Amino acid sequence: MVVFSKPTIADFPLIINSKSTTLCPGIPIVDLSEPDAKQFVVKSCEEYGFFKVVNHGVPLELISRLENEAVMFFSFPLSEKQKGGPPDPFGYGNKSIGPNGDVGWIEYLLLTANQELNSQKLTTIFGKYPEKLCSALNDYVSAMKKMACELLELMADGLSMKPRNVFSKLLVDEQSDSVFRLNNYPPCQELQAPNGKNMIGFGEHTDPQIISVLRSNNTSGLQISLRNGSWISVPPDANSFFINVGDSLQVMTNGRFKSVRHRVLANSSKSRVSMIYFGGPPLNEKIAPLPSLMEGKESLYKEFTWLEYKKSAYKSRLGDNRLSQFERMFEAA
């Protein structure tokens, strides 16, 4: 059973459902078994910055192994879990999200995609090497990396880019700065908000990396923002994956793909467990619009390294427009 310290509603951010946030059956779906998947991937990235992946080929047994281990970890007493925190930025966190005052009805375990570093962190928490968790984690992260690379190569194909690994090579690189996150949003019946308000589990934000691969159990809560500013709830599907375009990919495509703003609302009766792979480039990688996508257009962004952007993002609040300080300013004609 997950136990948080005794909070009150005033301790957590609330939102008012002033715009439609109904379940939306129209979330774009990409079927990886279809020969024209690349066209659907590109269209989804342009219009939503988000899509659902089916027929992905990832064994359900591999997924359930890690979910079971995650549920077991989050069921530990708080004192045991806190041996892995506070996050530095890796490790166990509870309610606080980042160093700048953002909070949510959440606990999480943030890890790297590096097996050796994860083993050290998890051994600190468990007091010994947690073989089953590390095995499930390593197998799952490897599968997510493979899927992310496949999707990035489909994007390159759909954009007629050569070589087709122009994006995926950044994740394959040994210095790739990818991370992995396990989230648990406990039910919060005692904090069920009145008057049409909902409690924030994880506040609205975009992901700074290139691509994110998300999977959760069958509990609702995830919402994405449309271009008109309205929010739609994403129907949960434990057998599929959801893909977010990240800020870095938005820059590399010179704004053709848009990073999606998203958030998670707490559920009043059921826990929501999610597992996210964030595919990032090496720290010294220069991020800028790719020349083959410019087509005589002006670059919308200044060049920066992933390390520069990562440091900038770490200093910001969740809801900030992190790309704004890297956008080029153009004088009106």
N, C-alpha and C positions, 0 to 999 in steps of 0.2 A: 504493500500500500504506500502510495506517495504521500508524504507529509510535508507541507510547507509551513513556515512560521505564520502565525495568525495575522493575516492581512485584512484590510478593509477595502471597500470599493474605492475609496479615495486614493489608495496606494497604486491603482492601476489605471491606465488610460481607457476611456470609453469612447465609442463612436455612436452617433445617432444615425439610424437608417433613414436618411432623408431622400436617398435615391434607391432605385430598385436594386436589390441584392438577391434576387431569386436564383435558384439553380438554373444554369444555362445549358441546355442540351446541345447548343451550337458550338461548343469548343472544337477547334480544328483537330482532326484525327489523321495521323500519318500511319499507314499500314506498310511496314517495312518489307512485306512479301510482295508488294505491288511494284511492277517495273517502272511506273511513273512517279514513284515516291518522291524523287528529287523536286519535281514541280510543286507538290503539296508542301514540302518542307520550306521551300523559298517563299511561297505565297503566305504560309502561316507566320513565318518570321517577319515578313513585310507588314502584314495586317494586324497581327496580335503580339508578336514577339514571344509566342507561347503555343505549344501544341501537345497533344497526347499521342503516345506511341503504342501501337498494338502489333501483335505478331513480331515481337522483338527477339524471340529466341532465347531469352534468359530463363533458365529453369526455375519453376516456382519453388522447388525445394531449396535452391540457393537463397531465394528471397526470404522464405519463411525461417530458415536457419538464423539469419541475422536478426530478423524481427523478434524471434523468440529470445535470443540473447540480449537484445536491447530491452525488451519488456522485463526480463529478469534483472538486468542492471538497474533499471529505474525503480524496481520494487525494493531495492536495498534501503536500509535506514539512511536518513539524510547524513548522519555522521560518517557513514562508510563512504558515501558518494563524494562527500566534501574532501576526502583525502586526495582527490584528483583536481582540486580547485584551490583558489580561484583561477579561472583561465588566464593563460599568460602569452598569447591568447588561447593556447590549446589547453584542453582539460574540461572539467565539469563546471557548469554554471547554473545558477538558479535565480530566476526572475530578472537579474540584471543582464542587459544585452549590450555588450561593448562598454567602453570607458566613459561615455559622455551623457549618462543619465537616462538612456532608454530602458524601459522595463516592460515586461510582459508576463502573462500567466503561462510560464514555460520553464522547463529544466532541459538541459542539453549536454551533450558530450561532443566537443569540437576536436577533431583529430586531423593530422596531415594524411596525405596519400602515401607516406613513407612507412613501410612496415616496421622497420627497426625503431623509429622514433615512437610509433604508436605502442609497440611492445613495452618500451621503457615507461611511458605514461601509464599504461594500464596495469603494469606490474606494481607501480606505486600505489594505485587504488586498491588492488586486490591483495597486495602483500606477497603475491606469487604470480608467475606467468599464467594468464588466463587462456589456456590453449584453445578451448572451444570458441571463445569470443574472437580471438585473434585469427583463427582459421576462417571463421564465417566472415569476418571483416575483410580479410585479404582477398578471399574469393569474390566477395561482392564488389569491392572497389575495382578489382581487375575487370569484372564484367561491365561495370559502369563506364570505366575508361574506354573499353573496347566499343561500347555503344555510342559514347560521346564522339569518338573518332569517326565511327561510321556515319553518324549524322552530319558531322562537320564536312566530311568528304562528299556527302549527298548535297550539302549546301554549295560546295565548290562546283560540283557538277552542274547543279541547277543554275549557277551564275556563270557557267562556261569559263571557269577559271582553271589555269594550268600553272603548276602541277596541282592535282586534286588534293594533295596533302598540305596545301598552303595554310590551312587552319589547324588541321589535326596534328601536324608535326610539332606544334607548340605543347601539346599534351603528352606526346610521345617522348619529347626531350627529357633526358635524365634530370635536368634541372627544373622541370615543370613544377610550378608552385600551386599544385592542386590541393584541395582540402576536402574533408568529409565530415558530415555533421549528423548526429542522431538527436532528434527532438522528441520530447514528450510534453504534451499539453494535457495535464490532468483535468478531469471534470471539475467544474466549480459551481456546484449547486448552491452553496452558501453565498456565492457572490453573483448569482444570477441577477443581471441588471434589469431594473424596471423601465417603463416608459419608452419602449422601443429602442433601448440602447444595448449594445453588445460590448463585451469585454475583449480587449486586444490580447491575443496570445503572442503574436509577433507583428510589430507595426509595419506600416507600408514602407516599401523600399524597392530598389532594384539591386540585382546582384552585380558586383563589380567585375567578375571574371569573364571568361569567354562564353561558357555554356554551363548550365546546371541541369542535372538529371535528378528528378524528385520521384520518390515513391512513398506512399503512406498507406496505412490501414484503411478500413472502410468507414472512417469517421469524417464527416464534413468539417469545413472550417476554412479551407483555402479559397481566397478570392483574388481575382485579377482586375486591373483597371483597364477600361477601354479608352480609346483615343478621345472620346467625348467627356471623359472624367467620371463616368458611371462605373460602378463596381458590379461584377457578376460572380456568383459562387460557382466553384468548379465541382461537379459531382464526383465523389470519391470513387476510385476504382483500384482495388488492391492488386489487380493482376496486370496493370498497365503502368507506364511511366509518363511523367509530365516534364516537358523541356522548357527552360527559360533561356531566352537570349540575354546575355550579359552585356554590361556597359562596354567592355573591350571589343566585343563583336560588333556592337553598334558603331564604334569608332572605325574599326577596320573596314566596314562596309560603307563608311561615310554617311551614316544615318539611314541607309536603305533598310537595314534591319533595325528594329527598335527594342531596346531592353524593356522588359515588361515590369511595371509596378505591381507588386502583389503584397498580400498580407494574410495573416491567419487569425480568425476569431476563435475564442475559447468556446468549447462545447459544454453545455450545462450537465450532461449526463454520461458522456463517454470519453475515454482517453483517446487522443489522437497521437499516433506515433509515426514520425516521418524520418526518412533517410535520404540525404541529399549529397550527391557528388558535385563539387564545384571545380570544373576544369579550368585551370589557370596557366598562363605562360611562365617561362623563366623570369626571375626578378629583373634581369638586365635586358629583357626583350623590349625593343622599341615598338610602341603601339601608335599607329597612324593609319589613315585611309590608304588602302592598297591601290597602287597606280592603275592596275587593270580594271578597277571599278570606278575610276574617276570620270572617264569619258568626256574629258575637256571641262569638267566641273571644278569649281573651287573646293579646296579642302575645308570642311566644316570644323576641323579640330586641329589643335596644335599637337605636335608629336610629343610623346612622353614615354618614359619607361614604366613597366608594370610596377616596379618598386615605388616610383614617384606617385603613381595613382593609388597604390595600396596604402601608402603613408597618408595621403590626402583623405582617403575614404575612412581610415581609422580615426581621424580627427573629427569627422563629421557626425551629425545625428542621422538616424535611420532614414528619415523622410527627406533629407536634403537632396537637391539635385547635384550629385557629385561631379557630373561632367561639366557643369556650367563654367567653372574656372579654366577649363581646357578648350572651350569653344572659341573659334575665331570670331572677331567682331568685324562686321562689314558696314562700311558707310553707305547710306542710302544714295541711290543715283540721283 
